[in-house]
């Protein structure tokens, strides 16, 4: 399937865009992730379910909403890798 740009954005970017509230929550959680992973070059060993539970508690939302926000953070490249056992955060991203 071909991605057609619309006013400078692709369909994928529009579908994965964050609302203001999601952006605020993602930004705060990103800062948290950066702080706890500075000493390990952005790598955190954690099961995905536990990460989602922590994200949901930190962002004060449901686990499904937290998962969606984490996926959007990955799309925005705030998160380099989100695996079942670890996460790699982009420590140099300016948000």
BAROVO-499373 format. One record per residue (C-alpha): residue number from 1; residue in one letter; x, y negated, z. Coordinates in steps of 0.02 Angstrom, whole numbers, plus 32768, in hexadecimal, padded with zeros to 4 digits. Example, Ala and Ser with C-alpha at 12.3 -4.5 7.8 and 13.67 -1.06 7.14 Angstrom:
i/aa/x/y/z
1/A/8267/80E1/8186
2/S/82AC/8035/8165
//
This chain:
i/aa/x/y/z
1/X/8000/8000/8000
2/X/8043/7F57/7FCE
3/X/804A/7ECD/8050
4/X/8007/7E2A/8009
5/X/8044/7D86/8059
6/X/7FC1/7D09/8091
7/X/7FF9/7C57/80B7
8/X/80A7/7C91/80E5
9/X/8071/7D28/814B
10/X/805D/7DDE/8119
11/X/7FC2/7E42/8145
12/X/8029/7EA6/81C1
13/X/8062/7E07/821A
14/X/7FAF/7DC6/8222
15/X/7F6F/7E6D/8266
16/X/7FF8/7E72/82EA
17/X/7FED/7DBB/831E
18/X/7FD0/7D96/83D7
19/X/7F4B/7D2B/8425
20/X/7F85/7C9F/8497
21/X/7F5F/7D09/8531
22/X/7FBB/7DA1/84EA
23/X/8050/7D32/84BE
24/X/8056/7CEA/856E
25/X/8050/7D99/85BB
26/X/80D0/7DDD/8540
27/X/8146/7D4C/855E
28/X/8141/7D64/861B
29/X/8159/7E21/860C
30/X/81E7/7E07/8591
31/X/823F/7D96/860F
32/X/8226/7E1E/8692
33/X/826F/7EA3/861F
34/X/8304/7E35/85F5
35/X/8328/7E18/86AE
36/X/8324/7ED1/86DB
37/X/838A/7F09/8644
38/X/8414/7E86/863E
39/X/8494/7EF8/8691
40/X/846E/7F89/861B
41/X/8476/7F29/8576
42/X/83B8/7F2B/8565
43/X/839E/7FE5/8581
44/X/8322/8025/8602
45/X/8308/80E0/861D
46/X/8250/80F4/8644
47/X/81C2/8164/860B
48/X/814A/810C/8595
49/X/80B3/812D/8606
50/X/810B/80DF/869B
51/X/8141/804A/8632
52/X/808E/802F/85F9
53/X/804F/803D/86AC
54/X/80D1/7FBC/86E6
55/X/80A7/7F4A/8653
56/X/7FED/7F56/8677
57/X/8008/7F2A/872E
58/X/8080/7E9C/8705
59/X/8010/7E53/867D
60/X/7F70/7E74/86E0
61/X/7F1A/7ED0/8654
62/X/7EE5/7F80/8626
63/X/7F66/8001/85EF
64/X/7F1E/7FFD/853E
65/X/7F34/7F41/8534
66/X/7FE4/7F51/857B
67/X/800F/7FD5/84F8
68/X/7FCC/7F65/846D
69/X/8032/7ED1/84AD
70/X/80CF/7F3E/84B8
71/X/80B5/7F75/8404
72/X/80A2/7EC0/83CE
73/X/8141/7E94/842E
74/X/8198/7F1C/83CB
75/X/8151/7ED6/8329
76/X/8192/7E29/8359
77/X/823A/7E7E/837D
78/X/823D/7E4B/8435
79/X/824F/7F06/8452
80/X/82CD/7F5F/83E3
81/X/829A/8012/840D
82/X/8208/805A/846E
83/X/8222/8115/8481
84/X/81CB/8194/84F3
85/X/825B/818E/8571
86/X/82A9/80E3/855E
87/X/8296/8031/851F
88/X/8318/7FBE/84D2
89/X/82F5/7F04/84E6
90/X/8340/7E7E/8474
91/X/839C/7E14/84F3
92/X/83C9/7D8D/8474
93/X/8319/7D67/8435
94/X/82E8/7CB2/8452
95/X/8230/7C9F/8479
//
